[in-house]
Amino acid sequence: MAKKIKYKKVIEGAEQLSLGVSIVVAILIGVAIGVGLKKIFGLSWLLWIGVFIGLGSAFLNIKRAYDAQKKELDKLKDDPRYKDYSLKDDLDDDEY
């Protein structure tokens, strides 16, 4: 008998929450890098380099999460249960 996972919904929720946390952490790390560079070299514009590094890594995290979600949805597209499903079939033009 296969053992059911008790905390499946909690794990799925934690995975979604981790994206938000990783965005914040990426930006904070970038700002910390910028502050460190500013203190080392004494140039105030280096702070903005760190901010842009943080924002870039946050956007990279979002893209990775999007790609992973798209990959999961593409698997559903090929599922025989959803093969003939179309949004156009559900909506009539007269309703709008």
N, CA, C and O atoms as a CHARMM CRD file, in Angstrom:
* protein
*
  384
    1    1 MET  N      0.84000  -1.18300   0.00000 PROA 1      0.00000
    2    1 MET  CA     0.00000   0.00000   0.00000 PROA 1      0.00000
    3    1 MET  C      0.89000   1.25400   0.00000 PROA 1      0.00000
    4    1 MET  O      1.77700   1.41000   0.83900 PROA 1      0.00000
    5    2 ALA  N      0.62700   2.12000  -0.94900 PROA 2      0.00000
    6    2 ALA  CA     1.43000   3.33500  -1.06200 PROA 2      0.00000
    7    2 ALA  C      1.07300   4.30000   0.06400 PROA 2      0.00000
    8    2 ALA  O     -0.09800   4.51900   0.37300 PROA 2      0.00000
    9    3 LYS  N      2.09500   4.85700   0.65400 PROA 3      0.00000
   10    3 LYS  CA     1.89000   5.79800   1.75500 PROA 3      0.00000
   11    3 LYS  C      1.55400   7.17900   1.19500 PROA 3      0.00000
   12    3 LYS  O      2.25600   7.69500   0.32500 PROA 3      0.00000
   13    4 LYS  N      0.47500   7.76700   1.70400 PROA 4      0.00000
   14    4 LYS  CA     0.07700   9.09700   1.25700 PROA 4      0.00000
   15    4 LYS  C      0.98200  10.14100   1.89700 PROA 4      0.00000
   16    4 LYS  O      1.42300  10.00200   3.03800 PROA 4      0.00000
   17    5 ILE  N      1.23700  11.16200   1.14300 PROA 5      0.00000
   18    5 ILE  CA     2.02900  12.26800   1.67800 PROA 5      0.00000
   19    5 ILE  C      1.07200  13.17000   2.45400 PROA 5      0.00000
   20    5 ILE  O      0.14000  13.73500   1.88100 PROA 5      0.00000
   21    6 LYS  N      1.30600  13.30100   3.75000 PROA 6      0.00000
   22    6 LYS  CA     0.41400  14.08800   4.60200 PROA 6      0.00000
   23    6 LYS  C      0.51800  15.57500   4.31100 PROA 6      0.00000
   24    6 LYS  O     -0.48100  16.29400   4.34500 PROA 6      0.00000
   25    7 TYR  N      1.69900  16.02400   4.03400 PROA 7      0.00000
   26    7 TYR  CA     1.96300  17.45300   3.94900 PROA 7      0.00000
   27    7 TYR  C      2.16400  17.93600   2.52400 PROA 7      0.00000
   28    7 TYR  O      2.92000  18.87800   2.28900 PROA 7      0.00000
   29    8 LYS  N      1.49600  17.30000   1.57300 PROA 8      0.00000
   30    8 LYS  CA     1.69300  17.64500   0.17300 PROA 8      0.00000
   31    8 LYS  C      1.32400  19.10600  -0.10400 PROA 8      0.00000
   32    8 LYS  O      2.06600  19.81000  -0.78900 PROA 8      0.00000
   33    9 LYS  N      0.18200  19.56600   0.42300 PROA 9      0.00000
   34    9 LYS  CA    -0.23100  20.95000   0.18600 PROA 9      0.00000
   35    9 LYS  C      0.71900  21.94200   0.86200 PROA 9      0.00000
   36    9 LYS  O      0.95500  23.03200   0.34200 PROA 9      0.00000
   37   10 VAL  N      1.25400  21.56500   2.00700 PROA 10     0.00000
   38   10 VAL  CA     2.20000  22.44000   2.70300 PROA 10     0.00000
   39   10 VAL  C      3.48100  22.56900   1.89300 PROA 10     0.00000
   40   10 VAL  O      4.04000  23.66000   1.77900 PROA 10     0.00000
   41   11 ILE  N      3.94400  21.47000   1.33400 PROA 11     0.00000
   42   11 ILE  CA     5.16600  21.48800   0.52300 PROA 11     0.00000
   43   11 ILE  C      4.95000  22.32300  -0.73900 PROA 11     0.00000
   44   11 ILE  O      5.81600  23.11300  -1.11600 PROA 11     0.00000
   45   12 GLU  N      3.79600  22.15200  -1.39200 PROA 12     0.00000
   46   12 GLU  CA     3.51100  22.93700  -2.59000 PROA 12     0.00000
   47   12 GLU  C      3.43400  24.42900  -2.25400 PROA 12     0.00000
   48   12 GLU  O      3.91500  25.26500  -3.01900 PROA 12     0.00000
   49   13 GLY  N      2.83800  24.75600  -1.12400 PROA 13     0.00000
   50   13 GLY  CA     2.76400  26.15700  -0.70100 PROA 13     0.00000
   51   13 GLY  C      4.12800  26.72700  -0.39400 PROA 13     0.00000
   52   13 GLY  O      4.40500  27.88600  -0.70200 PROA 13     0.00000
   53   14 ALA  N      4.99200  25.91500   0.21700 PROA 14     0.00000
   54   14 ALA  CA     6.34400  26.37300   0.54400 PROA 14     0.00000
   55   14 ALA  C      7.14600  26.63700  -0.72500 PROA 14     0.00000
   56   14 ALA  O      7.95500  27.56400  -0.76300 PROA 14     0.00000
   57   15 GLU  N      6.93200  25.83500  -1.76100 PROA 15     0.00000
   58   15 GLU  CA     7.63100  26.06600  -3.02600 PROA 15     0.00000
   59   15 GLU  C      7.20500  27.39400  -3.64300 PROA 15     0.00000
   60   15 GLU  O      8.03600  28.12200  -4.18400 PROA 15     0.00000
   61   16 GLN  N      5.91700  27.71000  -3.56500 PROA 16     0.00000
   62   16 GLN  CA     5.44500  28.98500  -4.09900 PROA 16     0.00000
   63   16 GLN  C      5.94400  30.15300  -3.25700 PROA 16     0.00000
   64   16 GLN  O      6.28000  31.20800  -3.79600 PROA 16     0.00000
   65   17 LEU  N      5.99600  29.97400  -1.95300 PROA 17     0.00000
   66   17 LEU  CA     6.47600  31.02300  -1.07000 PROA 17     0.00000
   67   17 LEU  C      7.96300  31.27600  -1.27800 PROA 17     0.00000
   68   17 LEU  O      8.43700  32.40300  -1.13300 PROA 17     0.00000
   69   18 SER  N      8.68300  30.23200  -1.61200 PROA 18     0.00000
   70   18 SER  CA    10.12900  30.39400  -1.77300 PROA 18     0.00000
   71   18 SER  C     10.47000  31.33900  -2.92100 PROA 18     0.00000
   72   18 SER  O     11.52400  31.97400  -2.88900 PROA 18     0.00000
   73   19 LEU  N      9.61400  31.45200  -3.92900 PROA 19     0.00000
   74   19 LEU  CA     9.87100  32.39600  -5.01100 PROA 19     0.00000
   75   19 LEU  C      9.84700  33.82200  -4.48500 PROA 19     0.00000
   76   19 LEU  O     10.72700  34.61700  -4.81600 PROA 19     0.00000
   77   20 GLY  N      8.87000  34.15200  -3.68500 PROA 20     0.00000
   78   20 GLY  CA     8.79800  35.49700  -3.11400 PROA 20     0.00000
   79   20 GLY  C      9.97300  35.80200  -2.21500 PROA 20     0.00000
   80   20 GLY  O     10.52400  36.90200  -2.24600 PROA 20     0.00000
   81   21 VAL  N     10.35400  34.82500  -1.41400 PROA 21     0.00000
   82   21 VAL  CA    11.48900  35.01000  -0.50900 PROA 21     0.00000
   83   21 VAL  C     12.77200  35.17000  -1.31300 PROA 21     0.00000
   84   21 VAL  O     13.61100  36.00700  -0.98100 PROA 21     0.00000
   85   22 SER  N     12.93100  34.37900  -2.36500 PROA 22     0.00000
   86   22 SER  CA    14.16700  34.45500  -3.15000 PROA 22     0.00000
   87   22 SER  C     14.28900  35.79200  -3.87900 PROA 22     0.00000
   88   22 SER  O     15.40100  36.27300  -4.09600 PROA 22     0.00000
   89   23 ILE  N     13.17200  36.39300  -4.25800 PROA 23     0.00000
   90   23 ILE  CA    13.21300  37.70400  -4.90200 PROA 23     0.00000
   91   23 ILE  C     13.73000  38.74400  -3.91500 PROA 23     0.00000
   92   23 ILE  O     14.61300  39.53900  -4.23700 PROA 23     0.00000
   93   24 VAL  N     13.17200  38.72800  -2.71800 PROA 24     0.00000
   94   24 VAL  CA    13.58600  39.69600  -1.69900 PROA 24     0.00000
   95   24 VAL  C     15.05300  39.49600  -1.32000 PROA 24     0.00000
   96   24 VAL  O     15.80900  40.46100  -1.20300 PROA 24     0.00000
   97   25 VAL  N     15.44400  38.24200  -1.13200 PROA 25     0.00000
   98   25 VAL  CA    16.82400  37.94900  -0.74400 PROA 25     0.00000
   99   25 VAL  C     17.79900  38.35700  -1.84600 PROA 25     0.00000
  100   25 VAL  O     18.86800  38.89600  -1.55700 PROA 25     0.00000
  101   26 ALA  N     17.44100  38.10600  -3.10600 PROA 26     0.00000
  102   26 ALA  CA    18.32500  38.48200  -4.22100 PROA 26     0.00000
  103   26 ALA  C     18.54100  39.98900  -4.25600 PROA 26     0.00000
  104   26 ALA  O     19.66500  40.44800  -4.46100 PROA 26     0.00000
  105   27 ILE  N     17.48700  40.75600  -4.05900 PROA 27     0.00000
  106   27 ILE  CA    17.62200  42.21600  -4.07300 PROA 27     0.00000
  107   27 ILE  C     18.45000  42.68500  -2.88200 PROA 27     0.00000
  108   27 ILE  O     19.30300  43.56100  -3.02500 PROA 27     0.00000
  109   28 LEU  N     18.20200  42.10800  -1.70800 PROA 28     0.00000
  110   28 LEU  CA    18.97100  42.50700  -0.52800 PROA 28     0.00000
  111   28 LEU  C     20.45500  42.17600  -0.66300 PROA 28     0.00000
  112   28 LEU  O     21.31100  42.95900  -0.25100 PROA 28     0.00000
  113   29 ILE  N     20.75500  41.01900  -1.23900 PROA 29     0.00000
  114   29 ILE  CA    22.16100  40.65800  -1.45300 PROA 29     0.00000
  115   29 ILE  C     22.80400  41.62800  -2.44700 PROA 29     0.00000
  116   29 ILE  O     23.94700  42.04200  -2.25600 PROA 29     0.00000
  117   30 GLY  N     22.07500  41.99000  -3.50600 PROA 30     0.00000
  118   30 GLY  CA    22.61000  42.95100  -4.46800 PROA 30     0.00000
  119   30 GLY  C     22.87300  44.30700  -3.83000 PROA 30     0.00000
  120   30 GLY  O     23.89900  44.93500  -4.09200 PROA 30     0.00000
  121   31 VAL  N     21.94400  44.75700  -2.99100 PROA 31     0.00000
  122   31 VAL  CA    22.14700  46.03200  -2.30100 PROA 31     0.00000
  123   31 VAL  C     23.34700  45.93000  -1.35900 PROA 31     0.00000
  124   31 VAL  O     24.13400  46.87100  -1.25500 PROA 31     0.00000
  125   32 ALA  N     23.49100  44.79600  -0.67500 PROA 32     0.00000
  126   32 ALA  CA    24.64000  44.61800   0.22000 PROA 32     0.00000
  127   32 ALA  C     25.95500  44.64800  -0.56700 PROA 32     0.00000
  128   32 ALA  O     26.94400  45.22100  -0.10900 PROA 32     0.00000
  129   33 ILE  N     25.96100  44.03800  -1.73500 PROA 33     0.00000
  130   33 ILE  CA    27.15200  44.09300  -2.58800 PROA 33     0.00000
  131   33 ILE  C     27.44900  45.53800  -2.98100 PROA 33     0.00000
  132   33 ILE  O     28.59800  45.97900  -2.95200 PROA 33     0.00000
  133   34 GLY  N     26.39500  46.26700  -3.34900 PROA 34     0.00000
  134   34 GLY  CA    26.57600  47.67200  -3.72400 PROA 34     0.00000
  135   34 GLY  C     27.09800  48.52200  -2.57500 PROA 34     0.00000
  136   34 GLY  O     27.97200  49.36600  -2.77200 PROA 34     0.00000
  137   35 VAL  N     26.56900  48.30500  -1.37800 PROA 35     0.00000
  138   35 VAL  CA    27.03800  49.05000  -0.20700 PROA 35     0.00000
  139   35 VAL  C     28.49900  48.70900   0.08700 PROA 35     0.00000
  140   35 VAL  O     29.30400  49.58300   0.41000 PROA 35     0.00000
  141   36 GLY  N     28.82300  47.42100  -0.03300 PROA 36     0.00000
  142   36 GLY  CA    30.21100  47.00900   0.19300 PROA 36     0.00000
  143   36 GLY  C     31.16800  47.63000  -0.79800 PROA 36     0.00000
  144   36 GLY  O     32.24000  48.10300  -0.42000 PROA 36     0.00000
  145   37 LEU  N     30.78500  47.63400  -2.07300 PROA 37     0.00000
  146   37 LEU  CA    31.62900  48.25400  -3.09600 PROA 37     0.00000
  147   37 LEU  C     31.77400  49.75600  -2.86000 PROA 37     0.00000
  148   37 LEU  O     32.84200  50.33300  -3.06400 PROA 37     0.00000
  149   38 LYS  N     30.67700  50.37600  -2.42600 PROA 38     0.00000
  150   38 LYS  CA    30.72600  51.81500  -2.15000 PROA 38     0.00000
  151   38 LYS  C     31.68200  52.12400  -1.00200 PROA 38     0.00000
  152   38 LYS  O     32.42900  53.10100  -1.05600 PROA 38     0.00000
  153   39 LYS  N     31.65700  51.29100   0.03500 PROA 39     0.00000
  154   39 LYS  CA    32.54700  51.51500   1.17100 PROA 39     0.00000
  155   39 LYS  C     34.00400  51.24800   0.81800 PROA 39     0.00000
  156   39 LYS  O     34.90000  51.95300   1.28100 PROA 39     0.00000
  157   40 ILE  N     34.23600  50.22700  -0.00300 PROA 40     0.00000
  158   40 ILE  CA    35.61300  49.87200  -0.36400 PROA 40     0.00000
  159   40 ILE  C     36.23800  50.94000  -1.26200 PROA 40     0.00000
  160   40 ILE  O     37.35600  51.39400  -1.01800 PROA 40     0.00000
  161   41 PHE  N     35.49600  51.33800  -2.31200 PROA 41     0.00000
  162   41 PHE  CA    36.07000  52.23900  -3.30500 PROA 41     0.00000
  163   41 PHE  C     35.67800  53.70000  -3.11400 PROA 41     0.00000
  164   41 PHE  O     36.29900  54.58600  -3.70100 PROA 41     0.00000
  165   42 GLY  N     34.65800  53.96200  -2.30200 PROA 42     0.00000
  166   42 GLY  CA    34.25600  55.33300  -2.04200 PROA 42     0.00000
  167   42 GLY  C     33.50300  56.00300  -3.18300 PROA 42     0.00000
  168   42 GLY  O     33.38600  57.22800  -3.21200 PROA 42     0.00000
  169   43 LEU  N     32.99800  55.22200  -4.11300 PROA 43     0.00000
  170   43 LEU  CA    32.24500  55.76500  -5.24600 PROA 43     0.00000
  171   43 LEU  C     30.76400  55.45700  -5.04600 PROA 43     0.00000
  172   43 LEU  O     30.37400  54.29300  -4.96100 PROA 43     0.00000
  173   44 SER  N     29.94400  56.50000  -4.97100 PROA 44     0.00000
  174   44 SER  CA    28.53300  56.29900  -4.64300 PROA 44     0.00000
  175   44 SER  C     27.75400  55.57900  -5.74300 PROA 44     0.00000
  176   44 SER  O     26.75300  54.92400  -5.45200 PROA 44     0.00000
  177   45 TRP  N     28.18600  55.68400  -6.99400 PROA 45     0.00000
  178   45 TRP  CA    27.44900  55.03500  -8.07200 PROA 45     0.00000
  179   45 TRP  C     27.59500  53.51500  -8.04700 PROA 45     0.00000
  180   45 TRP  O     26.82400  52.81500  -8.70300 PROA 45     0.00000
  181   46 LEU  N     28.57300  52.99100  -7.30100 PROA 46     0.00000
  182   46 LEU  CA    28.72000  51.53500  -7.19800 PROA 46     0.00000
  183   46 LEU  C     27.56300  50.89700  -6.43100 PROA 46     0.00000
  184   46 LEU  O     27.28100  49.71000  -6.59800 PROA 46     0.00000
  185   47 LEU  N     26.89700  51.68900  -5.59200 PROA 47     0.00000
  186   47 LEU  CA    25.69200  51.19000  -4.91800 PROA 47     0.00000
  187   47 LEU  C     24.64700  50.78400  -5.94600 PROA 47     0.00000
  188   47 LEU  O     23.98900  49.75500  -5.78900 PROA 47     0.00000
  189   48 TRP  N     24.48900  51.57600  -6.98700 PROA 48     0.00000
  190   48 TRP  CA    23.49900  51.27200  -8.01500 PROA 48     0.00000
  191   48 TRP  C     23.87600  50.03900  -8.83100 PROA 48     0.00000
  192   48 TRP  O     22.99900  49.33000  -9.32400 PROA 48     0.00000
  193   49 ILE  N     25.15400  49.78300  -8.97300 PROA 49     0.00000
  194   49 ILE  CA    25.58200  48.54100  -9.64200 PROA 49     0.00000
  195   49 ILE  C     25.06500  47.34000  -8.84500 PROA 49     0.00000
  196   49 ILE  O     24.55300  46.37800  -9.41900 PROA 49     0.00000
  197   50 GLY  N     25.20200  47.40400  -7.53000 PROA 50     0.00000
  198   50 GLY  CA    24.70400  46.32900  -6.67400 PROA 50     0.00000
  199   50 GLY  C     23.19400  46.18300  -6.74500 PROA 50     0.00000
  200   50 GLY  O     22.67300  45.06800  -6.75000 PROA 50     0.00000
  201   51 VAL  N     22.48700  47.31500  -6.80000 PROA 51     0.00000
  202   51 VAL  CA    21.02000  47.26700  -6.92100 PROA 51     0.00000
  203   51 VAL  C     20.63300  46.58500  -8.23000 PROA 51     0.00000
  204   51 VAL  O     19.73100  45.74800  -8.25000 PROA 51     0.00000
  205   52 PHE  N     21.30400  46.93400  -9.30900 PROA 52     0.00000
  206   52 PHE  CA    20.98400  46.31200 -10.59300 PROA 52     0.00000
  207   52 PHE  C     21.35300  44.83600 -10.61800 PROA 52     0.00000
  208   52 PHE  O     20.66400  44.04600 -11.26400 PROA 52     0.00000
  209   53 ILE  N     22.41300  44.44700  -9.93900 PROA 53     0.00000
  210   53 ILE  CA    22.75900  43.02400  -9.82300 PROA 53     0.00000
  211   53 ILE  C     21.64200  42.28600  -9.08800 PROA 53     0.00000
  212   53 ILE  O     21.23400  41.20100  -9.50000 PROA 53     0.00000
  213   54 GLY  N     21.15500  42.87300  -8.00900 PROA 54     0.00000
  214   54 GLY  CA    20.06700  42.25700  -7.24600 PROA 54     0.00000
  215   54 GLY  C     18.79000  42.14500  -8.04800 PROA 54     0.00000
  216   54 GLY  O     18.12500  41.11000  -8.02300 PROA 54     0.00000
  217   55 LEU  N     18.44000  43.21100  -8.76300 PROA 55     0.00000
  218   55 LEU  CA    17.23100  43.16800  -9.58700 PROA 55     0.00000
  219   55 LEU  C     17.36900  42.15200 -10.71800 PROA 55     0.00000
  220   55 LEU  O     16.41600  41.44400 -11.04400 PROA 55     0.00000
  221   56 GLY  N     18.54300  42.08600 -11.30700 PROA 56     0.00000
  222   56 GLY  CA    18.76600  41.10800 -12.37800 PROA 56     0.00000
  223   56 GLY  C     18.62600  39.68100 -11.88400 PROA 56     0.00000
  224   56 GLY  O     18.02800  38.83900 -12.55400 PROA 56     0.00000
  225   57 SER  N     19.17900  39.41300 -10.71100 PROA 57     0.00000
  226   57 SER  CA    19.06200  38.05900 -10.18600 PROA 57     0.00000
  227   57 SER  C     17.62800  37.75200  -9.76100 PROA 57     0.00000
  228   57 SER  O     17.19700  36.60300  -9.85100 PROA 57     0.00000
  229   58 ALA  N     16.87500  38.76500  -9.29700 PROA 58     0.00000
  230   58 ALA  CA    15.46500  38.55100  -8.96300 PROA 58     0.00000
  231   58 ALA  C     14.66700  38.20900 -10.21700 PROA 58     0.00000
  232   58 ALA  O     13.84300  37.29500 -10.19900 PROA 58     0.00000
  233   59 PHE  N     14.90800  38.93900 -11.30400 PROA 59     0.00000
  234   59 PHE  CA    14.21500  38.62700 -12.55600 PROA 59     0.00000
  235   59 PHE  C     14.61400  37.25200 -13.08300 PROA 59     0.00000
  236   59 PHE  O     13.79200  36.55300 -13.67500 PROA 59     0.00000
  237   60 LEU  N     15.85700  36.86300 -12.87300 PROA 60     0.00000
  238   60 LEU  CA    16.29500  35.52900 -13.28200 PROA 60     0.00000
  239   60 LEU  C     15.55500  34.45300 -12.48400 PROA 60     0.00000
  240   60 LEU  O     15.18500  33.41800 -13.03900 PROA 60     0.00000
  241   61 ASN  N     15.33900  34.68600 -11.19800 PROA 61     0.00000
  242   61 ASN  CA    14.56700  33.74300 -10.38500 PROA 61     0.00000
  243   61 ASN  C     13.13200  33.63400 -10.88700 PROA 61     0.00000
  244   61 ASN  O     12.56700  32.54200 -10.92700 PROA 61     0.00000
  245   62 ILE  N     12.54800  34.75900 -11.26900 PROA 62     0.00000
  246   62 ILE  CA    11.18000  34.74800 -11.78900 PROA 62     0.00000
  247   62 ILE  C     11.12500  33.96800 -13.09700 PROA 62     0.00000
  248   62 ILE  O     10.19600  33.19200 -13.32100 PROA 62     0.00000
  249   63 LYS  N     12.11700  34.17200 -13.96000 PROA 63     0.00000
  250   63 LYS  CA    12.13800  33.45500 -15.24700 PROA 63     0.00000
  251   63 LYS  C     12.28300  31.95500 -15.03500 PROA 63     0.00000
  252   63 LYS  O     11.63000  31.16300 -15.71300 PROA 63     0.00000
  253   64 ARG  N     13.13100  31.56800 -14.10100 PROA 64     0.00000
  254   64 ARG  CA    13.29700  30.13800 -13.81900 PROA 64     0.00000
  255   64 ARG  C     12.00900  29.51700 -13.29800 PROA 64     0.00000
  256   64 ARG  O     11.65900  28.40000 -13.67800 PROA 64     0.00000
  257   65 ALA  N     11.30300  30.23300 -12.43200 PROA 65     0.00000
  258   65 ALA  CA    10.03000  29.72800 -11.90900 PROA 65     0.00000
  259   65 ALA  C      8.99100  29.64400 -13.02600 PROA 65     0.00000
  260   65 ALA  O      8.21800  28.68900 -13.09000 PROA 65     0.00000
  261   66 TYR  N      8.97600  30.64300 -13.90000 PROA 66     0.00000
  262   66 TYR  CA     8.05600  30.62600 -15.03600 PROA 66     0.00000
  263   66 TYR  C      8.33800  29.44200 -15.95200 PROA 66     0.00000
  264   66 TYR  O      7.41500  28.74600 -16.37600 PROA 66     0.00000
  265   67 ASP  N      9.60800  29.21300 -16.25600 PROA 67     0.00000
  266   67 ASP  CA     9.96800  28.09100 -17.12700 PROA 67     0.00000
  267   67 ASP  C      9.57500  26.75700 -16.51400 PROA 67     0.00000
  268   67 ASP  O      9.10300  25.86600 -17.22000 PROA 67     0.00000
  269   68 ALA  N      9.76700  26.61100 -15.20300 PROA 68     0.00000
  270   68 ALA  CA     9.38600  25.36700 -14.53100 PROA 68     0.00000
  271   68 ALA  C      7.87100  25.17400 -14.57100 PROA 68     0.00000
  272   68 ALA  O      7.39200  24.06400 -14.80000 PROA 68     0.00000
  273   69 GLN  N      7.11700  26.25200 -14.34800 PROA 69     0.00000
  274   69 GLN  CA     5.65300  26.15500 -14.39200 PROA 69     0.00000
  275   69 GLN  C      5.16600  25.84500 -15.79200 PROA 69     0.00000
  276   69 GLN  O      4.23900  25.05500 -15.96800 PROA 69     0.00000
  277   70 LYS  N      5.78400  26.46200 -16.79100 PROA 70     0.00000
  278   70 LYS  CA     5.40000  26.21400 -18.18100 PROA 70     0.00000
  279   70 LYS  C      5.67300  24.76100 -18.56400 PROA 70     0.00000
  280   70 LYS  O      4.88800  24.14300 -19.28400 PROA 70     0.00000
  281   71 LYS  N      6.77600  24.22800 -18.08500 PROA 71     0.00000
  282   71 LYS  CA     7.11200  22.83500 -18.37100 PROA 71     0.00000
  283   71 LYS  C      6.04700  21.89700 -17.78600 PROA 71     0.00000
  284   71 LYS  O      5.65600  20.92200 -18.42800 PROA 71     0.00000
  285   72 GLU  N      5.58300  22.19400 -16.57300 PROA 72     0.00000
  286   72 GLU  CA     4.53500  21.37400 -15.96000 PROA 72     0.00000
  287   72 GLU  C      3.22800  21.48400 -16.73100 PROA 72     0.00000
  288   72 GLU  O      2.52900  20.48600 -16.90800 PROA 72     0.00000
  289   73 LEU  N      2.89100  22.68400 -17.19100 PROA 73     0.00000
  290   73 LEU  CA     1.64400  22.85900 -17.93100 PROA 73     0.00000
  291   73 LEU  C      1.72500  22.23700 -19.32300 PROA 73     0.00000
  292   73 LEU  O      0.71400  21.78200 -19.85700 PROA 73     0.00000
  293   74 ASP  N      2.90600  22.21500 -19.90700 PROA 74     0.00000
  294   74 ASP  CA     3.06000  21.55600 -21.20400 PROA 74     0.00000
  295   74 ASP  C      2.83700  20.04900 -21.08800 PROA 74     0.00000
  296   74 ASP  O      2.36100  19.41300 -22.02800 PROA 74     0.00000
  297   75 LYS  N      3.18200  19.48400 -19.93600 PROA 75     0.00000
  298   75 LYS  CA     2.89800  18.06400 -19.72100 PROA 75     0.00000
  299   75 LYS  C      1.39400  17.82400 -19.69700 PROA 75     0.00000
  300   75 LYS  O      0.92000  16.81100 -20.21200 PROA 75     0.00000
  301   76 LEU  N      0.64100  18.74600 -19.10200 PROA 76     0.00000
  302   76 LEU  CA    -0.81200  18.61000 -19.06200 PROA 76     0.00000
  303   76 LEU  C     -1.42100  18.75200 -20.44900 PROA 76     0.00000
  304   76 LEU  O     -2.44800  18.14300 -20.74700 PROA 76     0.00000
  305   77 LYS  N     -0.78700  19.55400 -21.29100 PROA 77     0.00000
  306   77 LYS  CA    -1.29400  19.75500 -22.64200 PROA 77     0.00000
  307   77 LYS  C     -1.33800  18.44000 -23.40600 PROA 77     0.00000
  308   77 LYS  O     -2.24700  18.21500 -24.20400 PROA 77     0.00000
  309   78 ASP  N     -0.37200  17.58300 -23.16900 PROA 78     0.00000
  310   78 ASP  CA    -0.30100  16.31800 -23.87100 PROA 78     0.00000
  311   78 ASP  C     -1.10200  15.21300 -23.19400 PROA 78     0.00000
  312   78 ASP  O     -1.17200  14.09500 -23.70600 PROA 78     0.00000
  313   79 ASP  N     -1.70600  15.51500 -22.05100 PROA 79     0.00000
  314   79 ASP  CA    -2.50600  14.53400 -21.32500 PROA 79     0.00000
  315   79 ASP  C     -3.78800  14.24700 -22.10200 PROA 79     0.00000
  316   79 ASP  O     -4.47100  15.18400 -22.51400 PROA 79     0.00000
  317   80 PRO  N     -4.13400  12.97200 -22.31300 PROA 80     0.00000
  318   80 PRO  CA    -5.33300  12.64500 -23.09400 PROA 80     0.00000
  319   80 PRO  C     -6.63000  13.20400 -22.50000 PROA 80     0.00000
  320   80 PRO  O     -7.59400  13.42700 -23.23100 PROA 80     0.00000
  321   81 ARG  N     -6.66200  13.43000 -21.19700 PROA 81     0.00000
  322   81 ARG  CA    -7.88400  13.97000 -20.57900 PROA 81     0.00000
  323   81 ARG  C     -8.17600  15.38700 -21.06400 PROA 81     0.00000
  324   81 ARG  O     -9.33300  15.80700 -21.08100 PROA 81     0.00000
  325   82 TYR  N     -7.15600  16.11500 -21.45100 PROA 82     0.00000
  326   82 TYR  CA    -7.33300  17.50500 -21.85400 PROA 82     0.00000
  327   82 TYR  C     -7.06700  17.72300 -23.33900 PROA 82     0.00000
  328   82 TYR  O     -6.96500  18.86400 -23.79000 PROA 82     0.00000
  329   83 LYS  N     -6.95600  16.66100 -24.08500 PROA 83     0.00000
  330   83 LYS  CA    -6.54700  16.74800 -25.48800 PROA 83     0.00000
  331   83 LYS  C     -7.53900  17.56100 -26.33200 PROA 83     0.00000
  332   83 LYS  O     -7.11500  18.39000 -27.13700 PROA 83     0.00000
  333   84 ASP  N     -8.83400  17.34300 -26.16500 PROA 84     0.00000
  334   84 ASP  CA    -9.83200  18.00200 -27.00000 PROA 84     0.00000
  335   84 ASP  C    -10.43100  19.23600 -26.33900 PROA 84     0.00000
  336   84 ASP  O    -11.41500  19.78900 -26.83000 PROA 84     0.00000
  337   85 TYR  N     -9.85000  19.66200 -25.24300 PROA 85     0.00000
  338   85 TYR  CA   -10.37800  20.82700 -24.52600 PROA 85     0.00000
  339   85 TYR  C     -9.91700  22.10500 -25.18800 PROA 85     0.00000
  340   85 TYR  O     -8.74100  22.26300 -25.51500 PROA 85     0.00000
  341   86 SER  N    -10.85300  23.01300 -25.38400 PROA 86     0.00000
  342   86 SER  CA   -10.51600  24.31200 -25.95600 PROA 86     0.00000
  343   86 SER  C    -11.34700  25.37100 -25.25500 PROA 86     0.00000
  344   86 SER  O    -12.52400  25.14800 -24.97200 PROA 86     0.00000
  345   87 LEU  N    -10.76100  26.50200 -24.97700 PROA 87     0.00000
  346   87 LEU  CA   -11.46700  27.58600 -24.32300 PROA 87     0.00000
  347   87 LEU  C    -12.55800  28.13400 -25.22900 PROA 87     0.00000
  348   87 LEU  O    -13.59600  28.58300 -24.74300 PROA 87     0.00000
  349   88 LYS  N    -12.34200  28.10300 -26.51700 PROA 88     0.00000
  350   88 LYS  CA   -13.34300  28.59400 -27.46500 PROA 88     0.00000
  351   88 LYS  C    -14.61500  27.75300 -27.41800 PROA 88     0.00000
  352   88 LYS  O    -15.70400  28.27400 -27.65600 PROA 88     0.00000
  353   89 ASP  N    -14.49100  26.45300 -27.11200 PROA 89     0.00000
  354   89 ASP  CA   -15.65700  25.59700 -27.01300 PROA 89     0.00000
  355   89 ASP  C    -16.53400  25.98200 -25.82700 PROA 89     0.00000
  356   89 ASP  O    -17.74900  25.78800 -25.86900 PROA 89     0.00000
  357   90 ASP  N    -15.94100  26.51800 -24.78500 PROA 90     0.00000
  358   90 ASP  CA   -16.69800  26.85600 -23.58600 PROA 90     0.00000
  359   90 ASP  C    -17.39800  28.20500 -23.69200 PROA 90     0.00000
  360   90 ASP  O    -18.40400  28.42400 -23.01600 PROA 90     0.00000
  361   91 LEU  N    -16.90500  29.09200 -24.50200 PROA 91     0.00000
  362   91 LEU  CA   -17.45200  30.43300 -24.60100 PROA 91     0.00000
  363   91 LEU  C    -18.18400  30.61400 -25.92400 PROA 91     0.00000
  364   91 LEU  O    -17.65200  30.30900 -26.99100 PROA 91     0.00000
  365   92 ASP  N    -19.39900  31.11100 -25.83600 PROA 92     0.00000
  366   92 ASP  CA   -20.12900  31.45000 -27.04200 PROA 92     0.00000
  367   92 ASP  C    -19.92400  32.92900 -27.32700 PROA 92     0.00000
  368   92 ASP  O    -19.79800  33.73300 -26.40300 PROA 92     0.00000
  369   93 ASP  N    -19.89200  33.28300 -28.59200 PROA 93     0.00000
  370   93 ASP  CA   -19.70400  34.67900 -28.95600 PROA 93     0.00000
  371   93 ASP  C    -20.90000  35.52500 -28.53100 PROA 93     0.00000
  372   93 ASP  O    -20.76500  36.73500 -28.34600 PROA 93     0.00000
  373   94 ASP  N    -22.06100  34.90900 -28.37400 PROA 94     0.00000
  374   94 ASP  CA   -23.26300  35.64900 -28.00200 PROA 94     0.00000
  375   94 ASP  C    -23.22000  36.09900 -26.55000 PROA 94     0.00000
  376   94 ASP  O    -23.93900  37.02700 -26.17700 PROA 94     0.00000
  377   95 GLU  N    -22.41500  35.48100 -25.74000 PROA 95     0.00000
  378   95 GLU  CA   -22.35000  35.83800 -24.32800 PROA 95     0.00000
  379   95 GLU  C    -21.66800  37.18200 -24.10700 PROA 95     0.00000
  380   95 GLU  O    -21.86600  37.80900 -23.06700 PROA 95     0.00000
  381   96 TYR  N    -20.88000  37.62600 -25.05400 PROA 96     0.00000
  382   96 TYR  CA   -20.13600  38.86800 -24.87300 PROA 96     0.00000
  383   96 TYR  C    -20.70300  39.93400 -25.71200 PROA 96     0.00000
  384   96 TYR  O    -20.20800  41.06100 -25.69600 PROA 96     0.00000
